[in-house]
Amino acid sequence: MRILIVDDSAMMRALIKRVIGLTELHVDEVVEAADGAEALRILESREVNLLLTDVNMPGMTGVELLREIARLDRWPDLVRVIISTDGSASRRDEAAELDVRCYLEKPFSPEVLRNVLSQAAGSLQS
């Protein structure tokens, strides 16, 4: 499994990466991006199975990234997960329309993130 973490906070990316390391999942690679534009460049250059993205970022936001992924239609099997402080109903509805598998609100516990990652990994294997 190859994971792409997209968040403008280096500290949040490091936390998520650390939690990934604590799971028992087989992870081949974890790649990081500070915004949606950088994430798109990464998606264009390597295989990624799981996208963990924030919503509110400078430059290209997580929602803009997800819209572009949907528009390009090049990664149909990419599992999309949002990790954000914005858990409003309208944001969640918007995410559902963009094929987001799970919406995780910050702050979150490592156990919750581990469960989300395990579920995502299971869907990749089915």
Backbone as CSV, one residue per row, in Angstrom:
resi,resn,N_x,N_y,N_z,CA_x,CA_y,CA_z,C_x,C_y,C_z
1,MET,0.850,-1.182,0.000,0.000,0.000,0.000,0.889,1.236,0.000
2,ARG,0.506,2.212,-0.825,1.214,3.491,-0.885,0.233,4.587,-0.469
3,ILE,0.674,5.399,0.499,-0.198,6.409,1.103,0.343,7.798,0.811
4,LEU,-0.564,8.705,0.466,-0.239,10.122,0.273,-0.958,10.928,1.339
5,ILE,-0.180,11.657,2.154,-0.724,12.534,3.197,-0.639,13.961,2.681
6,VAL,-1.771,14.664,2.646,-1.811,16.038,2.164,-2.326,16.940,3.282
7,ASP,-1.445,17.785,3.796,-1.803,18.715,4.865,-0.772,19.830,4.869
8,ASP,-1.217,21.058,5.071,-0.274,22.178,5.083,0.542,22.228,6.369
9,SER,0.152,21.476,7.373,0.886,21.430,8.635,1.873,20.265,8.632
10,ALA,3.162,20.597,8.663,4.188,19.549,8.718,4.034,18.716,9.984
11,MET,3.613,19.344,11.068,3.420,18.632,12.327,2.286,17.598,12.201
12,MET,1.195,17.970,11.534,0.083,17.038,11.352,0.502,15.889,10.431
13,ARG,1.243,16.199,9.370,1.731,15.135,8.480,2.612,14.159,9.261
14,ALA,3.478,14.683,10.115,4.361,13.831,10.911,3.560,12.960,11.874
15,LEU,2.514,13.523,12.486,1.665,12.765,13.405,0.967,11.626,12.675
16,ILE,0.399,11.924,11.528,-0.303,10.900,10.748,0.683,9.814,10.318
17,LYS,1.851,10.229,9.877,2.878,9.275,9.448,3.293,8.371,10.625
18,ARG,3.406,8.962,11.787,3.776,8.192,12.984,2.709,7.146,13.311
19,VAL,1.445,7.543,13.239,0.351,6.603,13.507,0.363,5.475,12.474
20,ILE,0.615,5.817,11.213,0.712,4.786,10.176,1.801,3.781,10.544
21,GLY,2.922,4.292,11.025,4.027,3.425,11.425,3.699,2.508,12.585
22,LEU,2.740,2.895,13.412,2.342,2.089,14.560,1.324,1.005,14.209
23,THR,0.770,1.070,13.015,-0.206,0.058,12.608,0.530,-1.206,12.192
24,GLU,-0.212,-2.268,12.063,0.371,-3.518,11.588,0.151,-3.689,10.086
25,LEU,-0.204,-2.606,9.409,-0.454,-2.666,7.977,0.852,-2.725,7.198
26,HIS,0.804,-3.413,6.072,1.967,-3.431,5.186,1.908,-2.172,4.327
27,VAL,2.788,-1.235,4.610,2.837,0.029,3.876,4.176,0.099,3.162
28,ASP,4.126,0.198,1.835,5.344,0.264,1.031,5.973,1.649,1.064
29,GLU,5.105,2.674,1.090,5.622,4.039,0.993,4.593,5.016,1.532
30,VAL,5.094,6.033,2.226,4.263,7.153,2.658,4.888,8.407,2.062
31,VAL,4.094,9.143,1.285,4.546,10.356,0.632,3.750,11.518,1.202
32,GLU,4.376,12.693,1.282,3.716,13.861,1.859,3.635,15.000,0.859
33,ALA,2.554,15.783,0.969,2.370,16.990,0.164,1.791,18.076,1.064
34,ALA,2.193,19.328,0.810,1.737,20.450,1.630,0.463,21.103,1.110
35,ASP,0.048,20.758,-0.109,-1.211,21.293,-0.647,-1.681,20.417,-1.805
36,GLY,-2.850,20.753,-2.331,-3.439,19.947,-3.388,-2.635,19.910,-4.671
37,ALA,-2.029,21.026,-5.043,-1.244,21.068,-6.284,-0.053,20.118,-6.197
38,GLU,0.627,20.128,-5.069,1.759,19.212,-4.880,1.266,17.763,-4.886
39,ALA,0.114,17.518,-4.292,-0.461,16.168,-4.274,-0.757,15.682,-5.690
40,LEU,-1.297,16.547,-6.534,-1.572,16.157,-7.922,-0.298,15.773,-8.651
41,ARG,0.772,16.539,-8.433,2.052,16.213,-9.070,2.533,14.832,-8.615
42,ILE,2.349,14.531,-7.350,2.751,13.219,-6.836,1.894,12.119,-7.453
43,LEU,0.592,12.336,-7.522,-0.296,11.334,-8.118,0.067,11.058,-9.577
44,GLU,0.506,12.097,-10.274,0.902,11.947,-11.683,2.193,11.140,-11.825
45,SER,3.025,11.146,-10.783,4.361,10.567,-10.922,4.528,9.187,-10.280
46,ARG,3.592,8.762,-9.442,3.746,7.455,-8.797,2.401,6.889,-8.407
47,GLU,2.396,5.596,-8.180,1.166,4.925,-7.774,0.879,5.219,-6.306
48,VAL,-0.363,5.590,-6.030,-0.832,5.829,-4.663,-2.157,5.096,-4.521
49,ASN,-2.325,4.394,-3.394,-3.561,3.660,-3.156,-4.514,4.376,-2.217
50,LEU,-3.937,5.165,-1.290,-4.737,5.799,-0.242,-4.340,7.257,-0.108
51,LEU,-5.322,8.142,-0.200,-5.118,9.585,-0.061,-5.749,10.037,1.244
52,LEU,-4.942,10.663,2.103,-5.420,11.263,3.350,-5.224,12.763,3.192
53,THR,-6.305,13.518,3.083,-6.157,14.944,2.821,-6.921,15.818,3.798
54,ASP,-6.290,16.935,4.121,-6.947,18.003,4.863,-7.865,18.724,3.881
55,VAL,-8.753,19.548,4.384,-9.636,20.336,3.523,-9.097,21.749,3.365
56,ASN,-8.849,22.411,4.486,-8.466,23.823,4.470,-6.952,23.967,4.394
57,MET,-6.482,24.301,3.190,-5.050,24.517,2.953,-4.900,25.695,2.015
58,PRO,-3.799,26.436,2.144,-3.545,27.503,1.174,-3.224,26.895,-0.190
59,GLY,-3.348,27.688,-1.218,-3.127,27.142,-2.561,-4.337,26.327,-2.952
60,MET,-4.124,25.116,-3.409,-5.222,24.233,-3.777,-5.702,23.495,-2.528
61,THR,-6.975,23.684,-2.184,-7.551,23.049,-1.000,-7.785,21.561,-1.239
62,GLY,-8.117,20.864,-0.169,-8.421,19.449,-0.297,-9.652,19.191,-1.152
63,VAL,-10.663,20.040,-1.040,-11.862,19.879,-1.864,-11.528,20.116,-3.334
64,GLU,-10.731,21.140,-3.612,-10.311,21.387,-4.995,-9.502,20.210,-5.536
65,LEU,-8.651,19.641,-4.703,-7.885,18.452,-5.087,-8.829,17.301,-5.434
66,LEU,-9.791,17.036,-4.579,-10.733,15.943,-4.829,-11.565,16.185,-6.080
67,ARG,-11.946,17.416,-6.314,-12.689,17.742,-7.548,-11.835,17.478,-8.780
68,GLU,-10.569,17.855,-8.701,-9.664,17.646,-9.835,-9.417,16.151,-10.066
69,ILE,-9.280,15.393,-9.004,-9.119,13.941,-9.127,-10.346,13.341,-9.820
70,ALA,-11.537,13.783,-9.417,-12.770,13.294,-10.036,-12.847,13.712,-11.504
71,ARG,-12.473,14.947,-11.788,-12.539,15.453,-13.168,-11.587,14.690,-14.080
72,LEU,-10.380,14.444,-13.598,-9.380,13.760,-14.420,-9.709,12.280,-14.609
73,ASP,-10.360,11.683,-13.619,-10.813,10.292,-13.688,-9.685,9.320,-14.048
74,ARG,-8.495,9.547,-13.482,-7.341,8.677,-13.746,-7.065,7.701,-12.613
75,TRP,-7.680,7.920,-11.472,-7.386,7.108,-10.291,-8.681,6.552,-9.692
76,PRO,-9.389,5.709,-10.431,-10.687,5.223,-9.935,-10.592,4.379,-8.673
77,ASP,-9.451,3.738,-8.439,-9.307,2.869,-7.271,-8.681,3.564,-6.069
78,LEU,-8.383,4.852,-6.194,-7.773,5.608,-5.101,-8.773,5.770,-3.957
79,VAL,-8.416,5.274,-2.784,-9.274,5.423,-1.600,-9.012,6.815,-1.030
80,ARG,-10.082,7.598,-0.878,-9.981,8.989,-0.444,-10.531,9.145,0.957
81,VAL,-9.719,9.758,1.838,-10.107,10.004,3.222,-9.805,11.465,3.534
82,ILE,-10.755,12.151,4.154,-10.534,13.527,4.596,-10.245,13.508,6.090
83,ILE,-9.234,14.281,6.480,-8.916,14.509,7.884,-8.909,16.019,8.070
84,SER,-9.926,16.554,8.761,-10.097,18.009,8.800,-10.747,18.478,10.096
85,THR,-10.538,19.742,10.409,-11.240,20.358,11.540,-12.663,20.760,11.149
86,ASP,-12.927,20.859,9.853,-14.241,21.273,9.352,-15.115,20.042,9.143
87,GLY,-15.960,19.758,10.126,-16.834,18.594,10.040,-18.284,18.958,9.824
88,SER,-18.535,20.121,9.231,-19.913,20.575,9.023,-20.669,19.627,8.094
89,ALA,-21.983,19.638,8.227,-22.826,18.770,7.398,-22.649,19.090,5.920
90,SER,-22.539,20.365,5.570,-22.388,20.725,4.161,-21.046,20.221,3.609
91,ARG,-20.004,20.291,4.430,-18.686,19.799,3.993,-18.717,18.281,3.827
92,ARG,-19.395,17.602,4.746,-19.494,16.139,4.653,-20.305,15.723,3.417
93,ASP,-21.378,16.454,3.130,-22.178,16.164,1.932,-21.336,16.346,0.675
94,GLU,-20.570,17.425,0.656,-19.698,17.698,-0.477,-18.670,16.571,-0.644
95,ALA,-18.126,16.097,0.455,-17.136,15.014,0.413,-17.766,13.731,-0.129
96,ALA,-18.982,13.445,0.280,-19.660,12.233,-0.189,-19.831,12.259,-1.707
97,GLU,-20.083,13.428,-2.251,-20.231,13.571,-3.706,-18.903,13.376,-4.433
98,LEU,-17.797,13.495,-3.701,-16.465,13.372,-4.299,-15.826,12.018,-3.998
99,ASP,-16.644,11.023,-3.686,-16.189,9.644,-3.475,-15.221,9.513,-2.294
100,VAL,-15.466,10.294,-1.241,-14.646,10.199,-0.039,-15.136,9.018,0.792
101,ARG,-14.236,8.122,1.134,-14.585,6.900,1.856,-14.869,7.171,3.323
102,CYS,-14.103,8.096,3.919,-14.233,8.353,5.349,-13.905,9.820,5.623
103,TYR,-14.586,10.396,6.589,-14.364,11.782,6.985,-13.989,11.774,8.458
104,LEU,-12.739,12.093,8.743,-12.224,12.048,10.101,-11.986,13.468,10.593
105,GLU,-12.578,13.807,11.738,-12.416,15.160,12.276,-11.207,15.256,13.201
106,LYS,-10.470,16.364,13.057,-9.378,16.703,13.973,-9.999,17.396,15.180
107,PRO,-9.504,17.214,16.360,-8.447,16.270,16.707,-9.021,14.859,16.730
108,PHE,-8.186,13.896,16.471,-8.586,12.507,16.457,-7.603,11.716,17.315
109,SER,-8.049,10.563,17.738,-7.148,9.705,18.512,-6.397,8.799,17.539
110,PRO,-5.200,8.375,17.903,-4.462,7.444,17.047,-5.248,6.166,16.758
111,GLU,-6.044,5.713,17.727,-6.824,4.495,17.540,-7.851,4.672,16.431
112,VAL,-8.502,5.829,16.391,-9.496,6.087,15.354,-8.826,6.096,13.978
113,LEU,-7.680,6.754,13.873,-6.962,6.783,12.590,-6.516,5.376,12.202
114,ARG,-6.047,4.597,13.152,-5.643,3.210,12.853,-6.825,2.422,12.302
115,ASN,-8.014,2.599,12.893,-9.215,1.896,12.414,-9.555,2.309,10.985
116,VAL,-9.472,3.608,10.707,-9.758,4.113,9.364,-8.769,3.518,8.360
117,LEU,-7.488,3.490,8.733,-6.465,2.931,7.845,-6.696,1.438,7.618
118,SER,-7.074,0.720,8.649,-7.342,-0.712,8.506,-8.527,-0.960,7.580
119,GLN,-9.581,-0.161,7.728,-10.748,-0.298,6.852,-10.373,0.016,5.410
120,ALA,-9.580,1.070,5.226,-9.162,1.447,3.877,-8.304,0.354,3.255
121,ALA,-7.412,-0.209,4.032,-6.544,-1.285,3.534,-7.395,-2.498,3.153
122,GLY,-8.406,-2.779,3.955,-9.302,-3.904,3.634,-10.040,-3.689,2.336
123,SER,-10.447,-2.471,2.073,-11.172,-2.193,0.819,-10.232,-2.266,-0.379
124,LEU,-8.947,-2.028,-0.172,-7.984,-2.129,-1.266,-7.755,-3.583,-1.651
125,GLN,-7.895,-4.483,-0.690,-7.643,-5.895,-0.950,-8.851,-6.613,-1.507
126,SER,-10.049,-6.014,-1.378,-11.246,-6.695,-1.874,-11.504,-6.404,-3.326
